Amino acid sequence: MTTQKKEYSELKKRALLAKHRLKIGYWQQVTEKKSTELTKENGGTIMEKLIKDEIKEKFERDMNKELGNTQVLKEEAFFEKVCKILDDDEDTINPIGKLIERDVYDNLDDVNKQRYILELSKKFREMSARYNKELARYKM
């Protein structure tokens, strides 16, 4: 009997190599290596860095509140309004309408009304992101 060596097509060879990589856990090693590279940043994990940044932001806000910075006080009052809206119902139909200060809005012309609405919506997005971030941190 003669031993015949099987000739595999290129596709079959690649399939066998892929099967071998799966058996030895090659792709698990690659994904684990990538995830550890992504999570390590400047000697700490990304989560640690985010927490440090959040604590720093809160400290700066608190210091500015204590110093009586009117801009920060206005932002915090606005944030409290946003929190109240999101606490009542996260899927509020018209949150911007609830945040509009009518005495200011009614005295504006059409162009400035649009600008006011756009700025208000930008602030709302920022504050709702902050709300969600703080909510997620407290749930941990």
C-alpha positions as CSV (number, residue, x, y, z in Angstrom):
1,M,0.0,0.0,0.0
2,T,1.3,3.4,-0.9
3,T,0.7,6.3,1.4
4,Q,-0.9,9.1,-0.5
5,K,-0.5,12.6,0.8
6,K,-3.7,14.6,0.4
7,E,-3.5,17.8,-1.6
8,Y,-5.8,20.4,-0.1
9,S,-7.1,23.4,-1.9
10,E,-6.1,26.8,-0.6
11,L,-9.6,27.3,0.9
12,K,-9.4,24.0,2.8
13,K,-5.9,24.9,4.1
14,R,-7.2,28.2,5.4
15,A,-10.2,26.5,7.0
16,L,-8.0,24.0,8.8
17,L,-5.7,26.8,10.1
18,A,-8.7,28.7,11.3
19,K,-10.1,25.6,13.1
20,H,-6.7,25.1,14.7
21,R,-6.6,28.7,16.0
22,L,-10.1,28.2,17.5
23,K,-9.0,25.0,19.2
24,I,-5.9,26.6,20.9
25,G,-7.9,29.7,22.0
26,Y,-5.9,32.1,19.8
27,W,-8.8,34.6,19.4
28,Q,-9.6,34.6,23.1
29,Q,-6.0,35.5,23.7
30,V,-6.2,38.3,21.1
31,T,-9.4,39.8,22.5
32,E,-8.1,39.6,26.1
33,K,-4.8,41.2,25.1
34,K,-6.7,44.0,23.3
35,S,-9.1,44.6,26.2
36,T,-6.2,44.8,28.7
37,E,-4.4,47.3,26.4
38,L,-7.5,49.4,26.1
39,T,-8.2,49.4,29.9
40,K,-4.7,50.4,30.9
41,E,-4.0,54.0,30.5
42,N,-1.3,55.9,32.4
43,G,-0.9,53.3,35.1
44,G,-4.6,52.9,35.8
45,T,-7.8,51.6,34.2
46,I,-10.1,53.8,32.2
47,M,-12.8,53.4,34.8
48,E,-10.4,54.7,37.5
49,K,-9.5,57.7,35.3
50,L,-13.2,58.5,34.7
51,I,-14.0,58.3,38.4
52,K,-11.1,60.6,39.2
53,D,-12.2,63.1,36.6
54,E,-15.8,63.0,37.9
55,I,-14.6,63.6,41.5
56,K,-12.5,66.5,40.3
57,E,-15.4,68.0,38.5
58,K,-17.6,67.7,41.5
59,F,-15.0,69.2,43.7
60,E,-14.6,72.2,41.4
61,R,-18.4,72.6,41.2
62,D,-18.6,72.5,45.0
63,M,-15.8,75.0,45.4
64,N,-17.4,77.4,43.0
65,K,-20.7,77.1,44.8
66,E,-19.0,77.9,48.1
67,L,-17.3,80.9,46.5
68,G,-20.7,82.2,45.3
69,N,-20.0,81.9,41.5
70,T,-23.3,83.0,40.0
71,Q,-22.7,81.0,36.8
72,V,-22.2,77.8,38.8
73,L,-25.2,78.5,40.9
74,K,-27.4,79.0,37.8
75,E,-26.0,75.7,36.3
76,E,-26.8,73.8,39.5
77,A,-30.3,75.2,39.6
78,F,-30.7,74.2,36.0
79,F,-29.3,70.7,36.8
80,E,-31.8,70.3,39.6
81,K,-34.7,71.2,37.1
82,V,-33.3,68.6,34.7
83,C,-33.0,66.0,37.4
84,K,-36.6,66.6,38.5
85,I,-37.8,66.2,34.9
86,L,-35.8,63.0,34.4
87,D,-36.8,61.6,37.7
88,D,-40.5,62.1,37.0
89,D,-40.4,60.5,33.6
90,E,-37.2,59.7,31.6
91,D,-39.2,59.8,28.3
92,T,-40.7,63.3,28.7
93,I,-42.3,64.5,25.5
94,N,-41.3,68.1,25.8
95,P,-38.4,68.6,28.3
96,I,-37.2,71.8,26.6
97,G,-40.7,73.3,26.9
98,K,-40.6,72.7,30.7
99,L,-37.2,74.4,31.0
100,I,-38.0,77.6,29.1
101,E,-38.1,80.7,31.2
102,R,-41.2,82.3,29.7
103,D,-40.4,85.9,30.9
104,V,-37.1,85.7,29.0
105,Y,-38.3,83.8,26.0
106,D,-41.4,86.0,25.4
107,N,-39.2,89.1,25.1
108,L,-37.0,87.7,22.4
109,D,-37.3,88.2,18.6
110,D,-37.6,85.1,16.3
111,V,-33.9,84.7,15.7
112,N,-33.0,85.0,19.4
113,K,-35.8,82.6,20.3
114,Q,-34.2,80.0,18.0
115,R,-30.8,80.6,19.5
116,Y,-32.3,80.4,23.0
117,I,-33.9,77.1,22.2
118,L,-30.7,75.7,20.7
119,E,-28.6,76.7,23.7
120,L,-31.2,75.3,26.1
121,S,-31.3,72.0,24.3
122,K,-27.4,71.9,24.3
123,K,-27.5,72.5,28.1
124,F,-30.2,69.9,28.6
125,R,-28.1,67.3,26.7
126,E,-25.1,68.1,28.8
127,M,-27.0,68.0,32.1
128,S,-28.9,64.8,31.2
129,A,-25.6,63.1,30.4
130,R,-24.3,64.3,33.8
131,Y,-27.5,63.0,35.4
132,N,-27.1,59.6,33.7
133,K,-23.4,59.4,34.7
134,E,-24.1,60.2,38.3
135,L,-27.1,57.8,38.4
136,A,-24.9,55.0,37.0
137,R,-22.2,55.7,39.6
138,Y,-24.7,55.5,42.5
139,K,-26.1,52.3,41.2
140,M,-22.7,50.6,41.3
